[in-house]
Amino acid sequence: MATTTAAITITSTDLLSDSLSLSTTSTLTKAGGAVGLDQTSGLGRKTTTSTSAYVLFDGTDYTVDKAHKLYLKNTSTTDSEFFLLTVNAEDIGRIYAGDWALIPWSAHDNDCDIKITPSVSTTMTLEYMLIFEA
């Protein structure tokens, strides 16, 4: 059984009236159980040179309603550059320069593709990986 642990720490001294300090970890497991996720797309990079939408993951390639986890990171250092993340034709959000995300994805139907759209036509790179169950 594979064991993959995700951790996040969020701190701030000036966001709230008191200091903020949150820290949590999670072992990534298959849906409805304690068995670890044991499949991965591998860590990849998508370099773009246009503002066209790109399909990162096709929903038909993955088992529906499972505990897939998607990691994304915008490697740009230009503050205004972002990748728009879209799932099933719904805009999920923008991943700006230096931002990253770890989100669940159920691949619930054939229209559940994960797409990215760069904000500029100059070279941008997105780092990505899907940790999933078959």
C-alpha positions in Angstrom: 0.0 0.0 0.0 1.3 3.4 -0.9 1.4 6.1 1.7 1.1 9.7 0.6 0.7 12.5 3.0 -0.3 16.1 2.2 0.4 18.9 4.6 -0.4 22.6 4.7 0.5 25.4 7.1 -1.2 28.8 7.0 0.1 31.6 9.2 -0.5 35.4 9.3 0.2 38.1 11.9 -2.0 40.7 10.3 -5.0 39.0 8.5 -7.2 38.8 11.6 -7.2 40.7 14.9 -5.2 37.9 16.4 -2.3 35.9 14.9 -3.4 33.0 12.6 -1.7 29.7 12.7 -3.3 26.6 11.1 -1.6 23.4 10.3 -3.0 20.1 9.2 -2.0 16.9 7.4 -3.9 14.2 5.6 -3.0 10.8 4.4 -4.4 10.4 0.8 -6.6 7.4 0.8 -9.0 5.7 -1.6 -12.7 6.5 -1.5 -14.4 5.2 1.6 -11.5 3.5 3.2 -8.0 3.6 4.7 -6.1 2.1 1.8 -3.6 4.6 0.3 -3.9 6.0 -3.2 -1.5 4.0 -5.3 -1.6 5.5 -8.8 -0.1 8.7 -10.3 0.2 10.5 -13.6 3.8 11.4 -12.6 4.9 14.9 -12.0 4.6 16.8 -15.3 5.0 20.2 -16.8 2.9 21.9 -19.4 4.5 24.8 -21.2 2.1 27.0 -23.1 2.6 29.7 -25.7 -1.0 30.7 -26.4 -4.2 31.6 -24.6 -5.9 28.4 -25.8 -7.5 26.0 -23.4 -5.5 22.8 -22.8 -6.9 19.5 -21.5 -4.7 18.2 -18.7 -6.9 15.2 -17.7 -9.7 13.7 -19.7 -12.6 12.6 -17.4 -13.2 9.4 -19.5 -9.7 8.1 -18.6 -10.4 7.8 -14.9 -12.8 5.8 -12.7 -15.8 7.9 -11.7 -16.5 9.0 -8.1 -13.1 8.0 -6.7 -10.8 10.0 -4.4 -8.5 11.5 -7.1 -6.3 14.4 -5.9 -5.0 17.0 -8.3 -1.8 19.1 -7.7 -1.2 22.2 -9.7 1.5 24.9 -9.5 2.0 28.0 -11.6 5.8 28.4 -12.0 5.6 31.9 -13.3 7.3 34.8 -11.4 5.2 37.5 -13.2 2.4 38.5 -10.7 -0.3 39.1 -13.3 0.1 35.8 -15.1 -2.4 33.0 -14.2 -3.9 29.8 -15.4 -7.7 29.6 -15.3 -8.7 26.1 -14.0 -11.9 24.7 -15.6 -13.7 21.5 -14.7 -16.7 20.4 -16.8 -16.9 23.8 -18.4 -17.1 25.5 -15.0 -14.5 28.0 -14.0 -13.0 26.8 -10.7 -10.4 29.6 -10.2 -7.2 31.3 -11.2 -3.8 30.0 -10.2 -1.5 33.1 -10.2 2.3 33.2 -10.3 3.8 31.1 -7.6 0.3 29.8 -6.4 -0.4 26.1 -6.1 -3.4 24.0 -5.3 -4.3 20.5 -4.2 -7.9 19.7 -4.9 -10.2 16.6 -5.0 -11.5 15.5 -8.4 -14.2 12.8 -8.7 -14.2 12.5 -12.6 -18.0 12.0 -12.1 -18.8 11.8 -15.8 -17.4 12.0 -19.3 -17.6 15.8 -19.4 -15.5 16.2 -16.3 -12.2 17.1 -18.1 -9.7 19.3 -16.3 -8.6 22.2 -18.5 -6.2 25.1 -18.1 -6.3 28.4 -20.0 -3.2 30.6 -19.7 -3.7 34.3 -19.3 -1.0 35.3 -21.8 0.4 34.0 -25.1 4.0 34.2 -23.9 5.7 31.2 -22.4 4.1 30.0 -19.1 4.6 26.7 -17.3 2.2 24.7 -15.1 3.5 21.9 -12.9 0.9 19.2 -12.3 0.3 15.7 -11.0 -2.8 13.5 -10.5 -2.7 11.0 -7.6 -5.6 8.6 -8.2 -7.2 5.3 -7.8 -8.2 2.9 -10.6 
